[in-house]
Amino acid sequence: MTTSRTVLVTGGNRGIGAAIAARLVAEGHRVAVTARSGEGPEGTLTVRAEMTDAASIDAAFARVEQELGPVEVIVSNAGITRDTLLLRMSEDDFTEVVDTNLTGTFRVVKRAAKGLLKGRFGRVILISSVVALYGSPGQINYSSSKAALVGFARSLTRELGSRGITANVIAPGFIETDMTAALPEEQQQAYLASIPAGRFGRVDEIAATAAWLAGDDAAYISGAVIPVDGGLGMGH
């Protein structure tokens, strides 16, 4: 039986974020999601927040704290892509992705940190990607922002690990979402050929990993990078 906690999932209105939020609700947690538009899954509280704006993140937290109590578990999942090869990538393409995916995580975790310290409990779960360490052509901005989350989690572990707070990274591989479904069939087959498991992952497989990290059984795991990628990135 997992202790019921107050959870905030960023970017929780679709894809991996929505699956994580739904799984945490099913496990008895009080779950809020941030979304720029749309709503989170049934049973969640949806709050509007823009990852590039600290004031909007602060307002979102204030509402969650008022309605559900102090946030104890953070799942930083909100992210964007601006894919293009380096020679064509504008500085804006680079900085916008980093500002949302990496600096957005900084803003969210910093806002949560005082409450985590006060409660002497915290689970910080950062959603990265197999491309963080494996690399991907056309994704220098995205893979950089996702690789940086590893250093973020490990430094946070060294700062706050003695206070009952853990920080871990999940690195999903190719997961069945609207984004992968939109790829040309040829490209999908090429990706499949490189995955030892021979299939794309499912969002519920990422959600199960996040639920375990959020629970009581993972209290002694921190600074870890957990690949959920069917073996694609082995050793990276």
N, C-alpha and C positions, 0 to 999 in steps of 0.2 A: 504493500500500500504506500503510495507516494504522498508526501505532505502536500496539501493544496497551497499553491503560491500565486502571487500576482505577477502576471507575465505581460511584457510588451513585445510584440513582433512588428518590426518595421517592414513596410511593403507587404502587408498581410492580406491584400484584397484579391490576389490571384497567384497561380503557379505554386512554387515551393512555399512561399510565405503563407498562403491560405491553407495549404495542407498541414503545415506545422501548427498553425493556429487551431485548426479543427481538431488535430490529434491532442493538443494540450487541453482543449475544452473537454474532450472525451475522457481525459485522464483526471478531470476534476479540478483543473486550475481555473483561476479567474483571468481571462485573457482579453487584452486590448490589442488592436492592430492600428498602425498608421497607414493611411492611404491618401494619395493626392486626389483620387477620384474613386467612385465605387464603394462597395461595402465589404467588410470582412465576413467570414463564414458565420453561420447561425451560432448564437451563443456568445459572440464576441462583441466588445464595445469598439466601434470604429471612431478614430479621431483623425482629424486632418493634420498633416504635418509635411513640411518641405525640408528634405534632408540638408539643403544648402543654407538653411536659415535657422540660426540658433534660437531666435525668439519664438519661432513657430514650434520648434521642438520643446521648448520650455513650456509653452501653453498646452501642448499635447500632454506632457507629463503631469502638469497641474490638474488637468481634467481626469486623467487616469487615477491619480492619487486620491482625488476627491471622491470618485465613484467606486474604485476597487481597492484602494489602499496603496501603501508604498510599493513601488515596483521592485520585485526580488529577482526576476529572471528577464534578461534582455536577449532577444534574438535579432541580431542586426542582419537583415536580409535585403533591404531596399538597395537596388542597384540599377545602373543604366549601362548601355553600350553605345559606342560611336565607332563602329568598326571600319577601318580603312588602313591601307598599308602606310608605313612610317613616312615615306616620301610624299604621300598625299595628305597626311594627318595634319590638321591645323592645330595651333596652340590651344584654341578653344576646345577642339575635339578631345585633347588630352586633359586640360584642366577641369572641364565639366565632369568628366568621368571620375577623375580623382576626387573632386570636391564632393560628389554625391557618394561614391562607394567607400572612400577612405576617410575623408574629413567628416562626412556625414556620420560615420561610425564613431569617430572621435567626439562629435557633438552629443550624440545619444548616450554614449557610455559615460562621458564626463558629467552629463546632467543626472545620470542614475547613480553615480558613485557615492555621493554623500549619503543617500538613503541605504545603499548596500552596506556601507561602513557602519552606519547607525544600527542597522539590524543584524550586523555581524553574519550576514548570509548573502550570497550572490552567485548567480550563474550567468556568465556572459558567453553567449554562443554566437560566433561570427560565421556567416555563410560566405565561404570563399568559392573556389572553383578548381577543378583539375588543371586548368590552364595557368594557375598561379605559379606552379613549379614545372609544368610540362611545356608551357609556351604554346602560342597559337599565332600563325601569321594573320596580320590585320587586327591584332588585339593588344598592341603594345600598351595602350592606355588601360584597358580592362585588366590584363594580366598583371600589370604593375600594381594597380589598385588592390587586386585580390591577393597578390603575394605579400604586400605590406601588412595585411591583416595578421599574418603569422607572427611577424615581429611585434605587432601591437598586442596580441594575446599573450605572448611570452613575457614581454615587459610588464604588462598588467599583472600577470601571475607573480612576478618577482616583487611588484609593489604591494599587492593586496592579498597574496596567497595565505598570509598568516591570520587573516580576518574572516575565514570561512567563505572566501570568494574564489571561484574558479573562472578561468577564461580559456575557452577552447575554440578550435576552428573546424568546421565541416567543409570538406572539399568535394562537392558533387561532380560527377562526370557528366556525360550526356544524359539528360533526363527528359522523359516525354512531357513536353509542355507545348503551348501554342507556338513558341519560338522554334523548337526543333521540328514540329509538324509542318511549318512553313518552308523548310529547306527542300530543295529539289530532290527527287527520289534518288538520283545518281549520287548526290552528296551524302544522303542518309546511308546508302549502302556502303560508301567508302568509309564513313565513320564506324559503322557496325563492324566492318572487317578488322578494325584496329582494337576492338573491345574484346578481351578474352572471354567475357561472359556471353558474348554473341547477341546482346540485346541492349536497348536503352534502359536506363533506370526509371523507376516510378517515383512520383513526388512523395508517396506514402513511405518509401524507403528512406528518404531524407528526413521526413517527419518523425519516423520511429527513432532515428539516431538522435535527433534534437530532443525528443521527449526523454530519452534515456539520460542524456547529458544534463537535462534540467532536473532530473529526479534525485532522490536520496542516494541511490546506488553509485553515483558517479562523483561522490564528494572528494575522492582522492585522485581524480584525473584533472590535470590542469596543464596548460601550455601544449596540449596535444593537437596534432592535425589528423583528423580522421577522414580518410578517403572513402567515399561511397560512389565508386566509379566502375565497378565490374572488372577491376584490375587494369584499367587503361593507363593509369599514371604510375604503376609500380616502381618503387625505388626513387621517385622524384620528391 
